[in-house]
């Protein structure tokens, strides 16, 4: 099972660490990552593998959202199949 994680907010030090620390704690593997700065805004999309995850998906979603609040960022996770169905016409 795979998922997409999106991170958006004002750029600052420690964003990637804040997100990947959560993923490491629950054995979520990062498969691919892209990031960019749009003026002063940091944007990142990660494709992650949830196969070895040691937490329920809903709990992971809540934990990432809480990490986002701590970082003053928007962090969202979405199952890969939902992402694809939303972007397929």
Secondary structure, 3 states (H helix, E strand, C coil): CEEEEEEEEECCCCHHHHHHHHHHHCCCEEEEEEEEEECCEEEEEEEEECCCCCCCHHHHHHHHHHHHHHHCCEEEEEEHHHHHHHCCC
